[in-house]
């Protein structure tokens, strides 16, 4: 008797989200770049939470290096704070409609991003900086950096100080992060710091 009750309890499905029907044991979707089709290493729960609390979030694809993964608030469930299961379809539809990045202004010739920038643009663009002492990554929002300035980041895991030099900014417009070469600039600046 107790055995049948235990089986019924085990077989009973966990209730899903009242808004999107997503169950707690459903896997997070793997975000796919709508530009090149490569799978992204972006943590879906973190970008969903950021989108709902800070507004649209944008990340560059690790393969094609274009800012193609732009998650807007309508791609995340406000009830369970997870990305909708069809988020990749929504990313492809947005990319077909808008293209890479945020199209509000004309892009910079050097970095491909907005030329005019009285305030940091939306959506928030994140840059993943590798710790130069271990395998940790530091996601830094472009809006958290001072335009044209570098920064030092101390790792919580190994206490290594990683240097992000001011040369990570576009040499043409000086207002946006470069599209290419940032990991090498960080590695060299950390290696040769005083």
C-alpha positions as a printed Julia matrix, in Angstrom:
194×3 Matrix{Float64}:
  0.0    0.0     0.0
  2.66   2.51    1.0
  4.62   1.49   -2.1
  1.74   2.47   -4.44
  1.36   5.84   -2.74
  5.08   6.53   -3.12
  4.93   5.63   -6.81
  1.93   7.94   -7.34
  3.74  10.79   -5.63
  6.88  10.19   -7.68
  4.93   9.99  -10.94
  2.91  13.13  -10.24
  4.23  15.97  -12.36
  5.47  19.09  -10.68
  3.12  22.0   -11.3
  4.18  24.38  -14.04
  4.36  28.17  -14.03
  0.89  29.69  -14.07
  1.94  32.03  -16.86
  4.11  29.97  -19.23
  3.52  26.37  -17.98
  7.27  25.84  -17.55
  8.04  23.21  -14.89
 10.93  23.58  -12.41
 12.67  20.5   -13.82
 12.51  21.71  -17.46
 16.01  22.41  -18.79
 16.97  25.98  -19.63
 17.04  26.66  -23.34
 20.43  26.95  -25.02
 20.5   30.33  -26.73
 21.42  30.12  -30.41
 22.88  33.02  -32.39
 20.28  34.03  -34.97
 23.06  35.34  -37.21
 25.34  32.29  -37.55
 23.41  29.53  -35.76
 26.1   28.76  -33.17
 25.08  27.78  -29.63
 25.93  30.37  -27.0
 27.39  29.84  -23.53
 25.17  32.58  -22.07
 23.48  31.51  -18.82
 19.76  31.68  -19.59
 18.6   32.31  -16.02
 20.99  35.24  -15.55
 20.01  36.97  -18.78
 16.3   36.4   -18.05
 16.63  37.95  -14.59
 18.64  40.89  -15.99
 16.1   41.47  -18.74
 13.17  41.57  -16.34
 14.95  43.83  -13.83
 17.15  46.08  -16.0
 15.54  46.0   -19.43
 16.77  44.49  -22.71
 20.11  42.66  -22.57
 22.5   42.19  -25.49
 25.48  39.91  -25.9
 27.86  39.34  -28.75
 27.95  35.85  -30.22
 31.19  34.05  -29.39
 31.44  32.72  -32.96
 30.5   35.56  -35.32
 31.23  38.35  -32.78
 28.14  40.31  -33.79
 25.77  41.62  -31.14
 23.04  39.23  -32.2
 21.67  37.83  -28.96
 19.33  40.59  -27.79
 16.88  39.39  -25.13
 13.94  41.71  -24.65
 11.39  41.62  -21.8
  8.8   39.83  -23.95
 11.2   36.85  -24.16
 11.18  36.17  -20.39
  8.29  35.07  -18.21
  7.68  37.63  -15.44
  6.11  34.99  -13.19
  8.89  32.38  -13.04
 11.71  34.69  -14.25
 12.87  32.2   -16.9
 13.22  32.54  -20.65
 10.27  31.23  -22.63
 10.9   27.82  -24.23
 10.54  29.38  -27.72
 13.17  32.07  -27.01
 15.31  31.05  -30.01
 12.32  31.54  -32.35
 11.81  34.98  -30.81
 15.53  35.8   -31.22
 15.39  34.81  -34.9
 12.25  36.91  -35.46
 13.89  39.92  -33.8
 17.09  39.45  -35.82
 15.1   39.21  -39.08
 13.21  42.38  -38.15
 16.03  44.48  -36.64
 19.39  42.88  -37.45
 22.34  42.82  -35.06
 22.41  45.14  -32.06
 20.2   48.12  -31.4
 19.31  50.01  -34.62
 18.35  53.35  -33.03
 21.4   55.26  -34.35
 23.82  54.88  -37.25
 26.65  52.45  -36.4
 30.26  53.49  -35.84
 32.52  52.52  -38.74
 35.11  51.0   -36.39
 32.99  49.2   -33.82
 29.66  48.9   -35.61
 27.76  50.4   -32.69
 26.01  53.74  -32.14
 27.98  56.89  -32.88
 26.0   59.29  -30.71
 25.81  58.3   -27.08
 24.69  60.94  -24.59
 23.77  58.08  -22.26
 24.8   54.45  -22.53
 22.58  52.72  -25.1
 19.96  50.13  -24.38
 19.97  47.21  -24.49
 22.77  46.66  -21.99
 25.82  45.15  -23.69
 27.85  42.74  -21.62
 31.48  41.85  -22.09
 32.8   38.61  -20.62
 36.31  39.17  -19.23
 38.4   36.06  -18.47
 40.26  36.0   -15.17
 43.96  35.83  -15.96
 44.63  33.55  -12.99
 41.87  30.93  -13.2
 38.88  29.92  -15.35
 36.44  32.46  -13.87
 34.59  34.92  -16.11
 33.51  38.44  -15.19
 30.43  39.71  -17.07
 30.81  43.49  -17.2
 28.12  45.77  -18.54
 29.34  48.43  -20.95
 27.16  50.84  -18.99
 29.16  50.07  -15.81
 32.43  51.19  -17.41
 33.48  54.81  -17.78
 33.76  55.66  -21.47
 37.39  55.66  -22.56
 38.63  54.33  -19.2
 40.03  50.98  -18.13
 39.48  49.11  -14.89
 41.01  46.55  -12.54
 39.0   43.48  -11.46
 39.98  41.31   -8.49
 38.89  37.68   -8.82
 36.85  36.28   -5.93
 38.22  32.79   -6.58
 42.0   33.24   -6.93
 42.54  36.93   -5.98
 44.32  37.67   -9.28
 43.9   41.26  -10.45
 42.88  41.38  -14.12
 43.5   44.64  -15.96
 41.0   45.87  -18.54
 42.92  48.6   -20.41
 41.41  51.75  -21.87
 42.31  50.4   -25.33
 39.21  48.14  -25.18
 37.24  51.15  -26.46
 36.79  51.65  -30.21
 39.75  53.61  -31.66
 37.46  55.35  -34.18
 34.54  56.64  -32.1
 35.93  56.13  -28.57
 32.37  55.58  -27.31
 31.87  51.82  -27.62
 33.75  48.65  -26.83
 35.73  47.12  -29.69
 34.25  44.25  -31.64
 37.45  42.21  -31.75
 40.66  41.7   -29.82
 39.5   42.49  -26.27
 40.69  39.16  -24.73
 44.2   39.74  -26.12
 44.28  43.36  -24.87
 43.22  42.22  -21.38
 45.77  39.4   -21.35
 48.63  41.71  -22.42
 47.64  44.52  -20.04
 47.46  42.1   -17.09
 50.77  40.49  -18.02
 52.66  43.79  -18.31
 51.1   45.77  -15.46
 53.43  47.42  -12.97
